[in-house]
């Protein structure tokens, strides 16, 4: 991505496109366990309610004029040096944006888009949007990309993850308020194009994305009147996931988890598993092509992300519903040919366990792995003992 620095020819133009249950005193104000005690949340965040009542659309720092002249991009949050850092020093960057705004009669929260592009084809796209069930479907692109095993958690109580091509971070609820119990968090995410899953994460590129994303979130919070900011994230980021040899009796690093009889791990295509303390998800991706894993095993520990799968857990059960033992475990879920999903009520809120495949050819693997996967992961995160019974009588 290295390019020679040239004279500034930048211009801007508008576009019309779219843990632990105990709370420690030392945790920062935005720590997710501080913000998610209990399952119920206020129906509407106070800060967003003001925006909804303010008019049909409430814009956030949309400025016109040459980017070089005003030296700010992406809703005024990034300075010229910040943008140059994203492009390895280049300053001839085109910037265009849709202002962050909230429609008066919508419940989807603020939205906005910012695009940065160099003349040689490198581009970065940032979006503001509120997560909901549309972003967590069985074949949804956002979950595939932004919850992948290549992502490193921000840590320090922040809800977000970053790699060398993707980054997302939830705006702390201590600033903008909590969404309703049926809505996911308000996030800002960034992407730089397709991801090469055959190579390891470039930590230099990852750090640049992390810095820029924190700048965007801090800019948004400042505009909302919040007097606190998220600190520099790079020094606390964990090492990214690496390809590791998989054991026959520990698929995806889960002790006791085995593939169906007759199948064995592929020594040439080792899976990636999320690394880093404080991750909101633990994802194991096997055989990824064009950002879509052929088989994914994922545990969503943060209840704010479990919301993304509430609809499927409640409505796709039917005759293929999954039962939990003991009966009071608050278990709901289903088994399909390309997705097996279980939600359970734990001390910190709802947790989601899922195994999903690119197509129905992995139906046997999903059925064989899901009960033991749920039992092992529930024990790991302190939500066990938890056993599930699949349609047909198999138990974990």
N, C-alpha and C positions, 0 to 999 in steps of 0.2 A: 504494500500500500504506500510505499515511499515514493514521493514525487518532489521535483525541484520547486522551490519557492519562487513565485513570480510576482509582478506588480499587481496591485489590487484592481480587479475588474468586477468586483462583487456588486450584485444588484438584488433587490428584494421585490417580490411581486405577490399579490394575493392569489390564491387558488380557490377553486370551488369544489375540490374533491373531498371526498370525505376525509412438655417439660415437666417441669415440675409443677405440682399444684400449689405449692407454697409460694408466697410473694416475698422476695427479698428486698429490703429497703434500698439496696444499692442499685437495683434495676433502674434504667433510664425511664423517663416519663412515657416514652412511646413503646415500651416493651409489650409484646402482644399478650403476655399473660396478665399484665396490668389492665389490658383493654378488653379482655374476653372472658372475664369471670362471669359465669352464667351464660345461658344460651340466648336469653331474650335481650333485645337491643331496642333503643328508641326508634319509633317509626320513621322519623325524618331527622337528619342531622341539623342542628340549629343553624350552622353556618350556611348550609345549602338551602335551607328554607328561606333565608333572606334573599338569596339569589333568585329563587323561584318566584318570589313576590315582587321582584324589582322590575319586571317587564317581560316582554316576549323573549328576548335574548339578553344575556348579561355577558359582555365580552371582557376578556382579561388581557390587558396590556397589548392590544394590537396596534402596532405602529407602522406607518407607511414611510416610504423614502428609501434611499440607498442604504444598504446594510453597513457599508464602510463609513457612512456619515454618522449614523446613530450608534454604531459599534455594539449593537445588541441584536440577538437573533432568538428565535423560538420563544415568542411571547415576552421578549425583553429579559429572559433569564440568563442567556449566554452572551458573554462578551466576545470581542474579536479574538482574543487570545484563547478563550475556551474552545471556540470553533476551530481555530488553527491546530489546537492540541488533538482534536478528533481526526484531523487530516494530515498528521505528521508535518505540521508547520506550514502547509499551504494556506494562503489567504484569499485566493481567487475563487471563493465559494459562493454559489448561488443559494439564496435562502428564500423560501416561500412558506406561507403558513395559513391555516384557517384558525382564527382566534378561538381561544377556549371560551365556550359559552354553554349556558344551560337553557334549554327551551322551557317555556313557561308551563306547558301542559304535558311534560314528559316525566317519567320516573327513572330514566336511565342515567341521570347524573350529567355532569359537565363532559363535554367532548371537545377535542381540538387536534389538529395535525400540524406538524412542522417538518419540512423536508430541506435537507442540506445536500448539495451535490457539487462535486468538483468537475472541471471540464474533461477529465480523463475517465469519468464513469463511476468513480466511487461515490456512494451516497449513504446518508444516514436519515432514517425516518423516526420521528418521535410522535407518540400519541398520548392523549389524555382520555381516559374512559373508565367507566365503572364495570367491574367484572360481575357477571351473572351467569345463569345456566347456559347461555349461548357459548361461553368460553370453556366449558368443561365437558362437552359432548364426547361420545365414543370416538369420533373421528375429527374432532375440532383441531384446527391448526394452531391456535394459540396455546392450548395445553401441550400439544406435541412439542412445540418449540420452546416455550418459556418455562416449562416444568421439566425439561429434559435433564438427563444425568450429567450433561456437560456444564450445567449451571452451578455456580458457587453461591451459597447464601451470603447475604450482606452481614448477618450476625448482629451482635449488639442490640438484640431485641427488635430489629427492623424486619419488616415483612417484604422480602424481595430477594432476587437472585440475579447473577450476572455471568456471562461467558464472554468470549471474544467477538461474538456476532449478535448476541441478544442480551438485554438487560430490562428488568422491571422492578419497580419499587412502589409500595403502597404509600400514599400520603398518610402520615400518622393521624390516627383518629383523635388524639389529643388536640389536634389543630382543627380539623374539619368536622369532628363529631362522628358518631357511629351510624352506619346505615341500619336499615331494618334487619330483622332476623332472616329475611329472605333475600337479601342483597349481599353481594361481595364488596370488597374494598374498592375505593377509588385509586387507580394506579396510573403511573406514567411509565411507558415502556419505550425502548429504542431497539432498532434492528438495522443491520448493515448488509443484508442480502442473504443468500443461501449459506448454509453451514456445511463444512466438510467434516463429516463424522469419522472419517478415517485418520484424521490427525488430532493430536492433542491440543488443548487450549493454549493459545498464545497469551501469556499473562500480561504482556505489554499492552496489547489491544484491549484485553479485558479491563485493565486498570483505567485506560482512557475512557471507555464507555461508562465505567462506574463513576468516575469524577464528573462527567458531563450529566449523567442522570441525577446524581445528588444535587448538582447545580439547578436542574430543572425543578426538582421537588422543592428545594429551598426557595426558589423564585416564586413558585405557586403559593407556598405557605406565607411568604412575606406579603404577597398581594392579598391574602385572606386576613391579614392583620395578626398573624401568629408571630410572637416575638422570640421564638427559638428556632434553631437551625440544626440540621443533621451535620455531623462533623465529617471531615475527610475520611473516606471509607477504605482507601487502598491499603493502608498499613495493617488492617485487621482481617483482610480477606484470606481465607484458607487456600491451601493448594488445590488446584482443580482435580477432577477425577482423572484417573489413568486406567488404561486397559490392563487388566490383571488376569492371570490364569484362574479359571473357574474349576472348583472341585466338583466331582460327580455327586457328592452328598451335601453340597452347599450351593445350590443354584442362586445366583445373584448375591452370594455371601451370606445367605440365610441358612444356618446350620439345620440339617435334617430335611432340607427341601430338595427333592429329586424330581427329575423329568420322568415322564411315563416310561414304562418298560419298553425297551427297544430303541430309545432315544438317548443320546449322550451329548454333552457340551461340545461345541465346535472349537477345537484348539486354535483354529486360525482366526476366529471372530469372537474374541473375548468381549463380554458385556462391559458397559460403563455403569458405575453405581455412584450416586451422589455422595460427595465428601464434604466435611465441614460441620462444625458444631452449630446448633441453632437453626438448622435447615427446616423450613416449613413443610417440605416433602422429602421423602426418600424414594428416589426413582432408580430403577434398573432398566436400562434400554438394551435390547438385543437386536442386532441386525437392522441398523437404521439406514434408510435410503431417502434422500431428499427431505430430510427433517421428520420423516414418519417412521417410527419404530415398528418392526415386524411383530415384536412381542415386548410389552412393557409391564413391569410389576411396580406398583407405586403405592406408598402409604402417605396420605395427606394428614399430617399431624395438626396443622393449624386450622381451627374450626372456621376461620374466615374464608379459607379456600374450600373447605368441605361443602360450603354452600353451593359451589358450582355443580355439585352432583346430587343435590337434594331432590330435584325433580325426577331424575332417573331412578333413584333409590325408592321413591314413593310410588311412582306410576308405572314402572316397567316390570314390577314383580309378577303379578298375575299367577298363572299356573306354574311359573318357573321361579317363584319366590324362594328366598333363602331364609331359613329359620335360625335363631340363635339359641344356644344353651349356656347358662341357664335362661329360662324364659323371660326373666326380667332384665336381660342385658340391653334392651333397647335396640335390637338388631333389625335392620331392614336392608333389603337388597335383592338381587336377581342374578340368574345365570343365563347368559346368552351365548351364541356361537362365537361372537367376536369380543365379548366383554362380560366379565364377572365382577360384580361390585357389591361391597358390603359396607354399610355405615353402622357405627355403634356409638352409644353415648358413653363418654369417658369423663374423668374428673375435670379436664380442661375444656370440655365441649365435645362436639361431634368430630369423630375421626373417620376417614374413608380409606378403605383398602380396595384396590382394584387390580385386575389383570386384564389387559386389553390387547387385541391382536389386529393386524392390518386387514385380515379377512377371516373367513370361517374355517380355513384349513388348520387353525390352531385350537379348534374347539376342544379336542381331547386334552391338550396340554393345559388349557384353562381349567377344565374340570378336575384334572389330577392335581394341579398345584394350589388352587384357591383355598381349600380348607386348611391345609398345613401352613400356607403363607399367612393367612389371617391369624391363626393361633400363635405362630412364632412372632409376628410383628406386634401383636397385641401385648405379648409378654415383654417384648423389647421396650416398648414405650410406656409400660406400666398401666396398661388398660386391661390386662388379663386377670384371671384366665377367661378366654373367650373361645368358644367353639361354635362352629356353624354347621348346619345340616343342609346339604344340597337337595334339590328335587331328585327323588329317586332313592334317598336315604343315606348317601355318603356323608360321613362326619369328619371334621378335622380333629 
